[in-house]
Amino acid sequence: MPEFYCWEDTYGETEGPAICRKISAEEAFPFLREKGHVVSLVGAGGKTSLMYWMAETCCEMGMRVLVTTSTHIVQPETAIYAETMVQVQQLWSDGKIAVIGTGQGNGKLSAPPQSLLEETMNAAEIVLIEADGSRQLPCKTPGDREPVLLPECDIIVGVLGLSALGKSVGKTCFRPERALQVCGQGMAMMRKITETDLAKLFFSERGLRKLLRGRQYYPVINQCDDEEKLLQAGKIAKQLEILQSERLSDVFGTQQTGKTVPLIGSCFLKNSPGKNAIQKKQEKVSMKRYEKNTQMFNYKIAVRGGGDLATGVIHRLWSAGFSVLVLETAHPSAIRRQVSLCEVVYGQTATVEDMTGVLAANVEEAFQIMEKGMVPVLVDPEGECLKEYCPDVLIDAIIAKQNLGTSRNMAPLTVALGPGFCAGKDVDVVIETSRGHNLGRIIREGMAKPDTGIPGMIGGYAKERVIHAPAEGRLYHAHEIGDQVAQGEIIATIETENGSAPVQATISGLIRGLIREGYPVTKGFKIADIDPRLEEYENCFTISDKARCIAGSVLEVVCRDMLQKL
């Protein structure tokens, strides 16, 4: 059960935990004892857990509690999940909360059918709605279509997690570019989040107060795990008071005055010094990484290709503090789009894990992007910009199984991934990309293993897990990356000159990769990848083990070269 504390307007007059007052759930959220409310939870850092705690609290008081989502939530256990009004009524009769939504087949629920939503909301005594997503990050800034608030909503609970403090915006915040706009710090993705930043995200109409429009608003600072965290939360609460004093008409806190902000978490735990030590170490490493180290900053790397394997290499080099320029085509065809920087070409920016790529118009703009801690991507498949950029290292990561124009005279050190290159002739170094014992092996003379055309074995499947276009035309999605599908299920459709051709799942599993909507494909073109391991959902959105292995070898080659030149 969570504990609740608040910081009042005595902050600044007294220091230390003495100004932190433990409060009851009723004080933190008085609306929980009142029937008829429709409560939307927004933000990040624990809002789902808070929502279910609220639901159970109201249920214990004898209320008919309805839980749902206007976006997506994880599908709960069947004991509280209902698909019909009859099932909802039965759960209420049994003294349980009722969760409704539309199953997506991937362990998640989307918004329920409108008819069921209306019927259940009319019968419920309190409704709790998760109104946006955050990919389990502690910090969040809403997108253009977020949050999704129902007209009946009269209360908004905004949640942010303290674990974001001291960490980079790009690493801890969902939609970091919007967070930077709110915080007014320019495009500095690696800038550390401060107490003032979180206060601004709580307060801003482009932050958690978006679409408030007269609704009651309760900011909740979550993850207050110890005394130090409570002190940090107090600083945020004080900043909220300052912001509130500038706009007296705004509604804040449990007293609608902004002088009381609920803080929740497992407070005053004495078993977490290790966690704080780790956090401090991470912060120290982050500071060192982004200091202007002249030698590393001037050691320039160019990577041809921005697909999933290339992105794994780019991420490793970027994480080590190197400046990296990515060269792509005008129409990249990545399958694993969620972990491919080439998507920058279509959307101007793309974030893979904690790394953000930005489309650059020229080399000068690319340098400006590097200085801000991000990775520039240039549309330059021929590498014309290399004459101006003058890289110390050129890495061919196109993975075309053949050499598309890379030569040793393009840079002092040239590295190529996979077959199609001869080390010592075409390039200086080749990295083995074929799964097996030699994956990631550094080859300084000779070639990598020839392409077999058969993908590596995953979950007992090899070529079966890769899907190729059955016809020529434009591809349109029936499912998205991360969706669970059954063998034979239609995952996409190709619109041809003579009609349409369905694309069926070759095996059951998770869609790990799927080419962009509307992409023109030829017959036999690789368009999708299915992972048979249903438990590996997060793998759809993170860099693969294969990419990380290859990236480690590339980093070794680069570091050795740089040290030799120092």
C-alpha positions in Angstrom: 0.0 0.0 0.0 1.5 3.4 -0.9 2.2 6.0 1.7 1.2 9.6 1.1 3.1 12.8 2.1 2.7 16.4 1.3 4.9 19.5 1.3 3.2 22.7 2.4 4.0 26.3 2.1 6.4 26.2 5.0 9.1 25.0 2.6 12.0 27.4 2.7 11.4 28.3 6.3 12.4 24.9 7.6 14.7 22.4 6.1 14.6 18.6 6.2 11.9 16.0 6.5 10.2 17.9 9.3 8.2 20.0 6.8 7.0 16.8 5.1 3.7 15.8 6.6 2.3 12.3 6.2 -1.3 12.4 5.0 -4.2 10.0 4.5 -5.4 8.9 1.2 -8.6 10.9 1.8 -6.5 14.1 2.2 -4.5 13.3 -0.9 -7.5 12.4 -3.1 -10.7 13.6 -1.4 -12.7 12.7 -4.6 -12.2 9.0 -3.9 -15.1 9.2 -1.3 -17.4 10.9 -3.7 -19.5 9.1 -6.3 -20.0 10.2 -9.8 -16.5 11.2 -10.8 -14.7 10.3 -14.0 -11.0 10.4 -13.3 -8.3 10.4 -16.1 -4.7 9.6 -15.2 -2.0 11.1 -17.4 1.8 11.3 -17.4 4.3 8.7 -16.5 6.2 7.0 -13.7 3.6 4.8 -12.1 0.2 6.1 -13.2 -1.1 2.6 -13.9 -0.2 1.3 -10.4 -1.8 4.4 -8.9 -5.0 3.9 -11.0 -5.4 0.4 -9.7 -4.7 1.4 -6.1 -7.4 4.1 -6.4 -9.8 1.5 -7.9 -9.2 -1.0 -5.1 -9.6 1.8 -2.5 -13.0 2.8 -3.9 -14.0 -0.9 -4.2 -13.3 -1.5 -0.5 -15.7 1.4 0.2 -18.4 -0.5 -1.6 -18.4 1.5 -4.8 -19.0 0.1 -8.3 -15.6 0.8 -9.9 -15.0 0.9 -13.6 -11.4 0.9 -15.0 -10.6 1.4 -18.6 -8.4 3.2 -21.1 -8.9 5.7 -23.9 -5.5 4.7 -25.4 -3.8 1.4 -24.3 -3.2 -0.5 -21.1 -1.8 -3.9 -20.2 -4.7 -6.5 -20.2 -5.3 -7.5 -16.5 -5.9 -10.9 -15.1 -9.2 -12.5 -16.2 -10.5 -12.2 -12.6 -11.3 -8.5 -13.1 -11.6 -8.3 -16.9 -15.0 -8.0 -18.5 -16.2 -8.0 -22.2 -19.9 -7.5 -21.6 -22.2 -5.6 -19.3 -23.4 -8.8 -17.8 -19.8 -9.7 -16.8 -19.3 -6.2 -15.4 -22.4 -6.5 -13.2 -21.2 -9.9 -12.0 -17.8 -8.5 -11.0 -19.5 -5.7 -9.1 -21.8 -8.2 -7.4 -18.7 -10.2 -6.3 -17.2 -7.0 -4.8 -14.5 -6.6 -7.5 -13.5 -3.8 -9.8 -14.3 -4.2 -13.5 -11.8 -3.5 -16.2 -13.1 -3.1 -19.8 -11.3 -2.7 -23.1 -10.8 -4.2 -26.5 -8.2 -7.0 -26.6 -5.4 -6.4 -29.1 -4.0 -9.9 -29.0 -0.7 -8.7 -27.8 -1.4 -8.6 -24.1 -2.8 -5.0 -24.3 -6.3 -3.4 -24.3 -7.4 -0.5 -26.3 -10.5 1.6 -25.7 -13.7 -0.4 -25.3 -16.6 -0.3 -27.8 -18.5 2.9 -27.4 -21.8 1.1 -26.6 -20.2 -0.9 -23.8 -18.4 2.2 -22.5 -21.5 4.3 -22.3 -23.6 1.5 -20.6 -21.0 0.7 -18.0 -20.1 4.4 -17.3 -23.8 5.1 -16.6 -23.9 2.3 -14.1 -20.6 2.9 -12.4 -20.2 5.0 -9.3 -16.6 6.0 -10.2 -14.7 5.7 -13.4 -10.9 5.6 -13.7 -9.3 6.0 -17.1 -5.7 5.7 -18.2 -5.6 8.5 -20.8 -2.1 8.3 -22.3 0.9 6.1 -22.6 4.6 6.5 -21.6 6.4 3.3 -22.6 7.2 2.8 -18.9 9.4 5.9 -18.7 9.3 8.1 -15.6 8.7 11.3 -17.5 6.2 12.3 -20.3 5.1 15.1 -22.5 1.8 14.6 -24.4 1.7 14.4 -28.2 -0.7 16.1 -30.5 -3.5 13.7 -29.9 -2.8 13.2 -26.1 -4.2 12.9 -23.6 -7.5 11.3 -24.8 -10.0 12.8 -22.4 -13.7 11.9 -22.5 -16.2 14.7 -22.3 -17.4 13.2 -19.0 -14.0 13.5 -17.3 -14.0 16.0 -14.4 -10.7 15.2 -12.7 -7.2 14.8 -14.1 -4.4 13.2 -12.0 -1.0 14.0 -13.4 1.9 11.7 -12.4 5.6 12.0 -12.9 8.4 9.8 -11.4 11.3 11.2 -9.5 13.6 8.6 -11.0 13.9 11.0 -14.0 15.8 13.6 -11.9 19.5 13.9 -12.9 19.1 11.8 -16.0 19.0 13.0 -19.6 15.8 14.2 -21.2 16.3 11.9 -24.1 16.8 8.9 -21.9 13.9 9.3 -19.4 11.2 11.3 -21.1 8.7 10.0 -23.6 8.5 12.6 -26.4 11.7 14.4 -25.2 11.6 17.0 -28.0 8.3 18.3 -26.6 9.6 18.3 -23.1 12.5 20.5 -24.1 10.0 23.0 -25.7 8.1 23.1 -22.4 11.3 23.5 -20.3 12.6 26.2 -22.6 16.1 24.7 -22.9 16.5 24.3 -26.6 17.3 21.0 -28.3 19.7 19.6 -25.7 18.6 16.0 -25.4 21.3 15.1 -23.0 20.6 17.9 -20.6 19.8 16.5 -17.2 16.2 16.9 -15.8 15.9 19.2 -12.8 13.2 19.8 -10.2 12.3 22.9 -12.1 11.8 20.9 -15.3 9.4 18.5 -13.6 7.5 21.4 -12.1 7.1 23.0 -15.5 5.9 19.7 -17.0 3.3 19.5 -14.2 2.2 23.1 -14.7 2.4 23.7 -18.4 -0.7 23.6 -20.7 1.6 21.7 -23.1 2.5 19.3 -20.3 0.2 17.4 -17.9 -2.3 20.3 -17.7 -3.1 19.9 -21.3 -6.8 20.1 -22.1 -7.5 20.9 -18.4 -10.4 23.3 -19.3 -11.8 23.8 -15.8 -11.4 20.2 -14.6 -9.9 19.6 -11.2 -6.2 18.8 -11.4 -4.0 16.8 -8.9 -0.3 16.6 -9.6 1.3 13.6 -8.0 5.1 13.2 -7.5 5.7 9.5 -7.5 8.8 7.3 -6.6 9.6 9.2 -3.3 11.7 6.3 -2.1 13.6 7.9 0.7 14.4 11.1 2.6 16.6 12.4 -0.2 13.8 11.9 -2.7 11.3 13.6 -0.5 13.6 16.6 -0.3 13.7 16.7 -4.1 10.0 16.4 -4.3 9.7 19.3 -1.9 11.7 21.5 -4.3 9.3 20.5 -7.1 6.3 21.3 -4.9 7.8 24.7 -4.1 8.3 25.4 -7.8 4.7 24.6 -8.4 3.7 27.1 -5.7 5.8 29.7 -7.4 4.2 29.0 -10.8 0.8 28.9 -9.2 1.2 32.3 -7.6 1.7 33.7 -11.0 -1.6 32.3 -12.2 -4.0 32.3 -9.3 -6.9 31.0 -11.3 -5.2 27.7 -11.9 -6.3 24.7 -9.8 -3.6 22.6 -8.0 -3.3 20.1 -5.3 -5.7 18.6 -2.9 -6.9 21.9 -1.6 -7.1 23.6 -4.9 -4.6 26.2 -3.8 -1.4 24.7 -4.9 0.0 24.6 -1.4 -0.4 20.8 -1.0 1.0 18.4 -3.5 0.6 14.7 -2.9 3.8 12.7 -2.9 3.6 9.0 -3.0 5.9 6.1 -2.8 7.6 3.7 -0.4 8.8 6.6 1.7 11.6 6.6 4.2 13.0 3.2 3.2 16.4 2.5 4.6 17.4 -0.2 2.2 18.1 1.9 -0.9 21.6 3.5 -0.5 22.9 1.2 -3.2 20.4 2.6 -5.6 21.4 6.1 -4.9 25.0 5.3 -5.3 24.3 3.7 -8.7 22.3 6.8 -9.7 25.2 9.0 -8.7 27.6 6.9 -10.7 25.4 7.0 -13.8 25.2 10.8 -13.5 29.0 11.1 -13.2 29.4 8.9 -16.3 26.8 11.0 -18.2 28.6 14.2 -17.3 32.0 12.9 -18.5 30.4 11.5 -21.7 29.0 14.8 -22.8 31.8 17.1 -21.7 33.5 18.6 -24.8 36.4 16.2 -25.1 38.3 17.7 -28.0 40.0 14.5 -29.1 36.9 12.4 -29.3 34.7 15.1 -30.7 37.2 15.8 -33.5 37.5 12.0 -34.2 34.8 11.9 -36.8 32.9 8.8 -37.8 30.5 8.3 -40.8 28.2 5.4 -41.1 26.6 4.4 -44.4 23.1 3.0 -43.6 20.7 3.5 -40.7 18.9 0.1 -40.5 18.6 -2.0 -37.3 22.1 -3.4 -37.4 23.6 -0.1 -38.4 21.7 1.6 -35.6 23.1 -0.8 -33.0 26.6 0.2 -34.1 25.7 3.9 -34.1 24.2 3.6 -30.6 27.3 2.0 -29.2 29.7 4.6 -30.8 27.4 7.4 -29.7 27.2 6.0 -26.1 31.0 5.9 -26.0 31.1 9.7 -26.8 32.0 9.7 -30.5 30.5 12.0 -33.1 28.7 10.0 -35.7 27.2 11.1 -39.1 24.7 8.8 -40.7 24.2 8.6 -44.5 21.0 7.2 -45.8 18.9 6.9 -49.0 15.9 9.0 -49.8 13.5 6.0 -49.3 15.0 3.6 -46.7 13.2 0.2 -46.4 13.9 -0.9 -42.8 11.8 -3.7 -41.4 12.6 -3.2 -37.8 11.6 0.5 -37.9 11.3 0.9 -34.1 15.0 0.5 -33.8 16.3 2.0 -37.0 17.6 5.6 -37.3 16.8 5.6 -41.0 13.2 6.5 -40.0 14.5 10.0 -39.4 14.2 10.4 -43.2 10.5 10.2 -43.0 9.8 11.9 -39.7 12.6 14.5 -39.2 13.5 12.9 -35.9 13.5 9.4 -34.4 14.5 8.0 -31.0 16.0 4.6 -30.5 16.3 3.8 -26.8 18.1 6.8 -25.4 19.5 8.1 -28.7 17.8 10.6 -30.9 18.5 11.1 -34.6 17.7 14.4 -36.4 17.5 15.0 -40.2 20.3 17.3 -41.4 20.3 19.4 -44.6 24.1 19.6 -44.9 27.3 19.0 -43.1 27.3 22.3 -41.2 23.9 21.5 -39.8 25.1 18.0 -38.9 27.8 19.5 -36.7 25.3 21.6 -34.9 23.2 18.5 -34.2 26.2 16.7 -32.9 27.0 19.5 -30.5 23.5 19.1 -29.0 24.2 15.4 -28.2 22.2 13.9 -31.0 22.9 12.0 -34.2 22.6 13.7 -37.6 21.2 11.8 -40.6 21.9 13.1 -44.1 20.2 11.8 -47.3 23.4 11.1 -49.2 23.6 7.5 -50.5 26.6 8.2 -52.6 28.6 9.7 -49.8 29.2 13.1 -51.6 29.4 14.9 -48.2 32.5 12.8 -47.2 34.8 15.2 -49.0 33.6 18.0 -46.7 33.1 16.0 -43.5 36.5 14.2 -43.8 35.8 11.3 -41.5 38.5 9.4 -39.6 36.4 6.3 -39.9 33.9 5.2 -42.5 31.6 2.2 -41.6 29.6 0.5 -44.4 26.6 -0.8 -42.5 24.1 -1.0 -45.4 24.0 -4.8 -45.1 23.4 -5.1 -48.8 25.4 -8.4 -49.1 27.5 -6.6 -51.7 29.7 -3.5 -52.0 27.7 -0.6 -53.1 30.6 1.8 -53.6 32.6 1.9 -50.4 36.4 2.0 -50.9 39.5 2.3 -48.8 40.3 5.8 -50.0 37.1 7.2 -48.5 38.6 7.5 -45.0 41.9 6.6 -43.1 40.0 3.6 -41.6 37.2 1.8 -43.4 35.1 -0.9 -41.8 32.4 -3.0 -43.5 29.7 -5.2 -42.0 28.9 -8.6 -43.5 29.6 -10.3 -46.8 30.5 -8.6 -50.1 33.8 -7.0 -48.8 37.4 -8.2 -48.7 39.4 -6.9 -45.8 42.7 -5.5 -47.0 41.4 -4.9 -50.4 37.9 -3.2 -50.4 38.1 -2.0 -46.8 40.5 -2.2 -43.9 38.3 -4.4 -41.6 35.3 -6.6 -42.1 33.0 -7.6 -39.2 31.3 -11.0 -39.4 27.5 -10.6 -39.2 26.3 -14.3 -39.6 24.9 -15.8 -36.5 26.9 -18.5 -34.9 30.3 -18.9 -33.2 32.0 -16.2 -35.3 29.4 -13.5 -35.0 31.2 -10.2 -34.4 34.6 -11.6 -35.4 37.0 -8.9 -36.6 38.5 -9.8 -39.9 41.6 -7.9 -41.1 42.4 -10.1 -44.0 39.8 -11.9 -46.1 36.0 -12.0 -46.3 33.0 -12.7 -44.1 30.9 -15.8 -44.5 29.0 -15.7 -47.8 25.3 -14.9 -47.6 23.2 -18.1 -47.5 19.9 -16.3 -47.9 18.6 -18.1 -44.8 18.0 -16.0 -41.7 19.4 -17.0 -38.3 17.5 -19.4 -36.1 15.2 -17.8 -33.5 12.9 -19.9 -31.4 13.3 -22.9 -33.7 12.5 -21.0 -36.9 14.8 -19.6 -39.5 13.5 -18.7 -43.0 9.9 -19.3 -41.8 10.0 -16.2 -39.6 10.8 -13.8 -42.5 7.9 -12.7 -44.8 8.4 -11.6 -48.4 6.0 -9.7 -50.6 3.7 -12.1 -52.6 3.1 -9.5 -55.3 4.2 -6.1 -56.5 2.4 -3.0 -55.3 2.0 -0.8 -52.2 1.8 -2.3 -48.8 -0.8 -1.4 -46.2 -0.9 -2.5 -42.6 -3.5 -4.7 -40.9 -1.3 -5.0 -37.8 1.6 -3.0 -36.2 5.0 -3.9 -34.8 4.5 -5.6 -31.4 1.2 -7.2 -32.3 0.7 -10.8 -31.6 -0.5 -12.8 -34.6 -1.4 -16.4 -35.5 -0.1 -18.4 -38.4 -2.1 -17.6 -41.5 -3.5 -14.3 -40.1 -3.5 -11.4 -42.5 -0.9 -8.8 -41.3 -1.0 -6.5 -44.3 -2.3 -6.1 -47.8 -0.5 -5.2 -51.0 -2.6 -3.1 -53.4 -1.6 -4.1 -57.0 -2.7 -3.0 -60.4 -5.1 -5.8 -60.6 -6.5 -5.8 -57.1 -5.0 -6.7 -53.7 -2.9 -9.5 -52.3 -3.0 -10.5 -48.6 0.2 -10.9 -46.6 -0.2 -13.7 -44.2 1.8 -14.6 -41.1 4.0 -17.5 -41.8 4.2 -18.5 -38.1 2.5 -17.5 -34.9 4.3 -14.9 -32.8 5.0 -11.2 -32.4 5.5 -8.9 -35.4 9.1 -7.7 -34.7 9.5 -5.9 -38.0 7.1 -4.5 -40.7 8.0 -2.2 -43.6 6.4 1.2 -43.6 2.8 1.8 -44.6 2.4 2.7 -48.2 5.9 1.5 -49.2 6.1 0.3 -52.9 7.4 -3.3 -52.9 8.3 -5.8 -55.6 7.5 -9.5 -55.5 9.8 -11.3 -53.2 10.8 -8.1 -51.3 11.4 -8.6 -47.6 8.6 -6.9 -45.8 8.1 -8.4 -42.3 9.7 -10.4 -39.5 7.9 -12.5 -36.9 9.5 -13.5 -33.6 7.9 -16.8 -32.3 8.8 -15.9 -28.7 5.7 -14.3 -27.3 7.5 -13.4 -24.1 10.0 -11.2 -26.0 7.6 -8.2 -26.6 10.2 -5.6 -25.5 12.6 -6.9 -28.1 10.4 -5.3 -30.8 11.5 -1.9 -29.5 15.1 -2.4 -28.4 18.4 -3.0 -30.2 19.0 -6.7 -30.8 21.6 -9.0 -29.3 23.1 -9.5 -32.8 23.4 -5.7 -33.4 25.0 -5.2 -30.0 27.5 -7.9 -30.6 28.5 -6.5 -33.9 28.6 -3.0 -32.4 31.0 -4.1 -29.7 33.5 -5.3 -32.4 33.2 -2.0 -34.3 33.8 0.0 -31.1 36.9 -2.1 -30.5 38.3 -1.4 -33.9 37.5 2.3 -33.7 39.1 2.7 -30.2 42.2 0.9 -31.2 42.6 3.1 -34.2 42.0 6.3 -32.2 44.5 5.3 -29.5 47.2 4.6 -32.1 46.7 8.1 -33.4 46.8 9.9 -30.0 
